[in-house]
């Protein structure tokens, strides 16, 4: 509006400046309505490079030091190893920050519930990072199901077959540990469990088999699993996953057989609609999916983090609402915990 006061940029502090944390920092620094207030990482050797990349942004080697002595920020982004997420989110909420938490929200349902409860007590918002929701095929699937175009869902099949080998599980890394990684479903495939819950709702009557084919010397948990379940809303499903694929990722796919037709999302990252045959329906042309995140020798899911930053800014500006809220993040943790309880 003419004559209205200019909006000050929303300040973000990034805790954890590895691959994903640095991506958050870059996107915040580029955002027209956001500003990078501080960077936090336990590795002091990162300070010089970060100072060159983000001039003038202060660096702290602990979250406690930042919260005690750092510049104010509306948002704390937690992009540290999985096992630290809940405790650092709680610290941020107690300090009056809204919190963005990389997946997963926590490694235990009780810890995720504590984050949800603290957000309510402090009247702060918690944003879970489930950027795959922004991929056009995923958004299309959500719309098709929400509009009832499938009718009753009969079968849902999720296949997630990726490569994670010595190039990923390097010695001394937090990857592969129970305490900080948590397991394959938390670190690699929680995006797809989130998609399952977001689109089709909760699951029950879970059965599971777990195997460790090639990771005995690399991780403290399984590399493969075969899960079957019933959908609470009706229908049944399976989840087959593995990180034992040789050399490179194979696929992430979701197939649905339903009353009014069938469909399949496929590709390495569920990035395309490979099949759609629904009654009285023509598949619209979808926008292209962003390319996968590149991590050197291996790849991750689509690089949609820019939409996450947009959503945080829009929500805090009261132009929208959180795409993935704390309760949904809690539910993903709870589903994974129920699956792993069957080991």
ABEGO torsion letter per residue (X at the ends): XBGBBBBBBBBBBBBEBBAAAAAAAAAAAABAABBBABBBBABAAAAAAAAAABBGBBBBABAAAAAAABBBBABBBBABBAAAAAAAAAAAAAAGBBBBBBOBABABAAAAAAAAAAAAAAGBBBBBBBAAAABAAAAAAAAAAAAGAAEBBABBBBBBBBBBBAAABBBGBABGBAAAAGEAAAAAAAAAAAAAAAAAEBBBGBBBBBBBAAAAAABABBABBBBBBBBAAEEBBBBBBBAABBGBBABBBBBBBBAAEBBBBBEAAGABBABBBBBGBBBBBBBBBBBBBBBEABBBBBBAAAAAAAAAAAAAAGABBBABBAAAAAAAAAAAAAAAAAX
